[in-house]
């Protein structure tokens, strides 16, 4: 019951801005170890059920977080597509976001720890960050392509300095 209110709040606001993914991950790992411990030590059925319930709630929160973060650009892509316009949109924002996420992902992948005997552990620990930054690259690229396709239509409505 602890986190059901947070799930509802995320659903209602369509945002997870106040949550830390690392916090959710650590909380989930804690509940996972609680569930495994209760199961392996043959605790009371109610303890196992509660541990399983808490794990399901945690996984729901993590899924919400990932889904809302990864799809945050879809409404903008859809709005651009429906209007066939990028009026009022700064291409520089999405270019810089694309470059920042690309370079961040490359910095993780080019780390010396990403190759060699400890690479599996390093990459698995870095996976949430790779998914978070790398996952939005496609959406940023789509918006940049939309800008390239439709900026001439928008520039007649904008002043000469509104493109950036």
C-alpha positions as a Markdown table, in Angstrom:
| # | Residue | x | y | z |
|---|---|---|---|---|
| 1 | Unk | 0.0 | 0.0 | 0.0 |
| 2 | Unk | 3.0 | 2.3 | 0.5 |
| 3 | Unk | 3.6 | 3.0 | -3.1 |
| 4 | Unk | 0.1 | 2.7 | -4.6 |
| 5 | Unk | -0.4 | 6.4 | -4.1 |
| 6 | Unk | 2.8 | 7.2 | -6.0 |
| 7 | Unk | 1.6 | 4.9 | -8.9 |
| 8 | Unk | -1.7 | 6.8 | -9.0 |
| 9 | Unk | 0.0 | 10.2 | -8.8 |
| 10 | Unk | 2.3 | 9.2 | -11.7 |
| 11 | Unk | -0.6 | 8.0 | -13.8 |
| 12 | Unk | -2.7 | 11.1 | -13.1 |
| 13 | Unk | 0.1 | 13.6 | -13.8 |
| 14 | Unk | 1.6 | 11.5 | -16.6 |
| 15 | Unk | 5.0 | 12.4 | -15.1 |
| 16 | Unk | 7.7 | 10.9 | -12.9 |
| 17 | Unk | 9.7 | 14.0 | -12.6 |
| 18 | Unk | 10.0 | 13.8 | -8.8 |
| 19 | Unk | 11.3 | 10.2 | -8.7 |
| 20 | Unk | 14.9 | 9.1 | -8.9 |
| 21 | Unk | 15.4 | 5.9 | -11.0 |
| 22 | Unk | 18.3 | 4.8 | -8.7 |
| 23 | Unk | 16.0 | 5.2 | -5.7 |
| 24 | Unk | 13.4 | 3.0 | -7.4 |
| 25 | Unk | 16.0 | 0.5 | -8.4 |
| 26 | Unk | 17.4 | 0.2 | -4.9 |
| 27 | Unk | 13.9 | -0.1 | -3.4 |
| 28 | Unk | 13.1 | -2.8 | -5.9 |
| 29 | Unk | 16.3 | -4.7 | -5.2 |
| 30 | Unk | 15.5 | -4.5 | -1.4 |
| 31 | Unk | 12.0 | -5.9 | -2.0 |
| 32 | Unk | 13.4 | -8.6 | -4.3 |
| 33 | Unk | 15.8 | -9.8 | -1.7 |
| 34 | Unk | 13.0 | -9.7 | 0.9 |
| 35 | Unk | 10.9 | -11.9 | -1.4 |
| 36 | Unk | 13.7 | -14.3 | -2.1 |
| 37 | Unk | 14.7 | -14.5 | 1.6 |
| 38 | Unk | 11.1 | -15.2 | 2.6 |
| 39 | Unk | 10.7 | -17.9 | 0.0 |
| 40 | Unk | 14.0 | -19.6 | 0.6 |
| 41 | Unk | 13.6 | -19.7 | 4.4 |
| 42 | Unk | 10.0 | -20.9 | 4.1 |
| 43 | Unk | 8.5 | -18.1 | 6.0 |
| 44 | Unk | 4.7 | -17.8 | 6.6 |
| 45 | Unk | 2.6 | -17.7 | 3.4 |
| 46 | Unk | 1.4 | -14.2 | 4.3 |
| 47 | Unk | 5.0 | -12.9 | 4.4 |
| 48 | Unk | 5.7 | -14.4 | 1.0 |
| 49 | Unk | 2.5 | -12.9 | -0.4 |
| 50 | Unk | 3.2 | -9.5 | 1.0 |
| 51 | Unk | 6.8 | -9.6 | -0.3 |
| 52 | Unk | 5.5 | -10.6 | -3.8 |
| 53 | Unk | 2.9 | -7.9 | -3.7 |
| 54 | Unk | 5.5 | -5.2 | -2.8 |
| 55 | Unk | 7.8 | -6.5 | -5.6 |
| 56 | Unk | 4.9 | -6.2 | -8.1 |
| 57 | Unk | 4.2 | -2.7 | -7.0 |
| 58 | Unk | 7.9 | -1.8 | -7.3 |
| 59 | Unk | 8.1 | -3.2 | -10.8 |
| 60 | Unk | 5.0 | -1.2 | -11.7 |
| 61 | Unk | 6.6 | 2.0 | -10.5 |
| 62 | Unk | 9.8 | 1.2 | -12.4 |
| 63 | Unk | 7.8 | 0.4 | -15.6 |
| 64 | Unk | 5.9 | 3.7 | -15.2 |
| 65 | Unk | 9.2 | 5.6 | -14.8 |
| 66 | Unk | 10.8 | 4.0 | -17.8 |
| 67 | Unk | 7.8 | 4.3 | -20.0 |
| 68 | Unk | 7.0 | 8.0 | -19.2 |
| 69 | Unk | 10.7 | 9.0 | -19.5 |
| 70 | Unk | 11.3 | 7.1 | -22.7 |
| 71 | Unk | 8.2 | 8.3 | -24.4 |
| 72 | Unk | 8.3 | 11.9 | -23.3 |
| 73 | Unk | 9.0 | 13.2 | -26.8 |
| 74 | Unk | 6.1 | 11.3 | -28.5 |
| 75 | Unk | 3.5 | 14.0 | -27.9 |
| 76 | Unk | 5.8 | 16.6 | -29.6 |
| 77 | Unk | 6.4 | 14.2 | -32.5 |
| 78 | Unk | 2.7 | 13.6 | -32.9 |
| 79 | Unk | 1.8 | 17.3 | -32.7 |
| 80 | Unk | 4.5 | 18.1 | -35.3 |
| 81 | Unk | 3.1 | 15.4 | -37.5 |
| 82 | Unk | -0.5 | 16.4 | -37.2 |
| 83 | Unk | 0.3 | 20.1 | -38.0 |
| 84 | Unk | 3.1 | 19.2 | -40.5 |
| 85 | Unk | 4.9 | 22.1 | -38.9 |
| 86 | Unk | 7.6 | 22.8 | -36.3 |
| 87 | Unk | 6.4 | 26.3 | -35.6 |
| 88 | Unk | 7.6 | 27.5 | -32.2 |
| 89 | Unk | 10.1 | 24.6 | -31.8 |
| 90 | Unk | 13.8 | 25.2 | -31.2 |
| 91 | Unk | 15.8 | 22.8 | -33.4 |
| 92 | Unk | 18.8 | 23.6 | -31.3 |
| 93 | Unk | 17.2 | 22.2 | -28.1 |
| 94 | Unk | 16.7 | 18.8 | -29.8 |
| 95 | Unk | 20.1 | 18.9 | -31.5 |
| 96 | Unk | 21.9 | 19.6 | -28.2 |
| 97 | Unk | 19.8 | 17.0 | -26.4 |
| 98 | Unk | 20.6 | 14.5 | -29.1 |
| 99 | Unk | 24.3 | 15.3 | -29.0 |
| 100 | Unk | 24.4 | 15.2 | -25.2 |
| 101 | Unk | 22.7 | 11.8 | -25.0 |
| 102 | Unk | 24.9 | 10.4 | -27.7 |
| 103 | Unk | 28.1 | 11.6 | -26.1 |
| 104 | Unk | 26.9 | 10.4 | -22.7 |
| 105 | Unk | 26.2 | 7.0 | -24.1 |
| 106 | Unk | 29.5 | 6.9 | -25.9 |
| 107 | Unk | 31.4 | 7.9 | -22.8 |
| 108 | Unk | 29.9 | 4.9 | -21.0 |
| 109 | Unk | 30.6 | 2.5 | -23.8 |
| 110 | Unk | 34.2 | 3.8 | -24.3 |
| 111 | Unk | 35.1 | 3.5 | -20.7 |
| 112 | Unk | 38.0 | 1.1 | -20.2 |
| 113 | Unk | 35.7 | -0.9 | -17.8 |
| 114 | Unk | 33.3 | -1.6 | -20.7 |
| 115 | Unk | 35.8 | -4.1 | -22.1 |
| 116 | Unk | 37.7 | -6.8 | -20.4 |
| 117 | Unk | 37.0 | -9.2 | -17.5 |
| 118 | Unk | 34.7 | -6.8 | -15.5 |
| 119 | Unk | 32.8 | -5.5 | -18.6 |
| 120 | Unk | 29.6 | -7.5 | -17.9 |
| 121 | Unk | 29.3 | -6.1 | -14.4 |
| 122 | Unk | 30.1 | -2.6 | -15.5 |
| 123 | Unk | 27.7 | -2.6 | -18.4 |
| 124 | Unk | 24.9 | -4.2 | -16.4 |
| 125 | Unk | 25.4 | -1.4 | -13.7 |
| 126 | Unk | 25.4 | 1.2 | -16.5 |
| 127 | Unk | 22.3 | -0.2 | -18.3 |
| 128 | Unk | 19.7 | 2.1 | -16.8 |
| 129 | Unk | 21.8 | 5.1 | -17.8 |
| 130 | Unk | 22.4 | 3.7 | -21.3 |
| 131 | Unk | 18.7 | 3.0 | -21.8 |
| 132 | Unk | 17.8 | 6.4 | -20.5 |
| 133 | Unk | 20.1 | 8.4 | -22.6 |
| 134 | Unk | 20.3 | 6.1 | -25.6 |
| 135 | Unk | 16.6 | 5.4 | -25.7 |
| 136 | Unk | 15.7 | 9.0 | -26.4 |
| 137 | Unk | 18.2 | 9.3 | -29.3 |
| 138 | Unk | 15.7 | 7.9 | -31.8 |
| 139 | Unk | 13.0 | 10.4 | -30.7 |
| 140 | Unk | 15.3 | 13.4 | -30.8 |
| 141 | Unk | 16.4 | 12.3 | -34.3 |
| 142 | Unk | 12.8 | 12.0 | -35.4 |
| 143 | Unk | 12.1 | 15.6 | -34.2 |
| 144 | Unk | 15.3 | 16.8 | -36.0 |
| 145 | Unk | 14.1 | 15.1 | -39.2 |
| 146 | Unk | 10.7 | 16.7 | -38.8 |
| 147 | Unk | 12.4 | 20.0 | -38.4 |
| 148 | Unk | 14.4 | 19.5 | -41.6 |
| 149 | Unk | 11.2 | 18.5 | -43.5 |
| 150 | Unk | 8.9 | 21.2 | -42.2 |
| 151 | Unk | 11.0 | 24.2 | -41.1 |
| 152 | Unk | 10.4 | 26.0 | -44.4 |
| 153 | Unk | 6.6 | 25.9 | -43.8 |
| 154 | Unk | 7.2 | 27.3 | -40.3 |
| 155 | Unk | 9.7 | 30.0 | -41.3 |
| 156 | Unk | 7.0 | 32.0 | -43.1 |
| 157 | Unk | 5.2 | 32.3 | -39.7 |
| 158 | Unk | 8.3 | 33.0 | -37.7 |
| 159 | Unk | 10.8 | 35.8 | -37.7 |
| 160 | Unk | 14.3 | 35.2 | -39.0 |
| 161 | Unk | 15.7 | 34.7 | -35.5 |
| 162 | Unk | 13.0 | 32.3 | -34.2 |
| 163 | Unk | 14.5 | 29.2 | -35.7 |
| 164 | Unk | 17.1 | 28.6 | -33.0 |
